[in-house]
Amino acid sequence: MSRKKPTDPAPEEKPREKKVKIVYYDDGSTIADMSGTRRPKTPREKTPFKERARTFFTVMKKMVIPMIATLAALTIIYILILAAAGRL
């Protein structure tokens, strides 16, 4: 096997251009680019257990009535479907 010798000198390499980072400005749209955000390095303060428990039970009180209403509606629909199918 014979190797070919290059007859033409290699073309000079062009220096690469540095990439310019694109900066987006807020245009009032509802979609936001969150890729540049970073977490703060400061440690977060932990809330006491008593405050977390109070928040949990406050939210649960607000969710009980809608939950019961949803379960009642699903039960009524289920009973109606059973009655329509003749299995009640």
Buried (B, 14 or more C-beta within 10 A) or exposed (E): EEEEEEEEEEEEEEEEEEEEEEEEEEEEEEEEEEEEEEEEEEEEEEEEEEEEEEEEEEEEEEEEEEEEEEEEEEEEEEEEEEEEEEEE
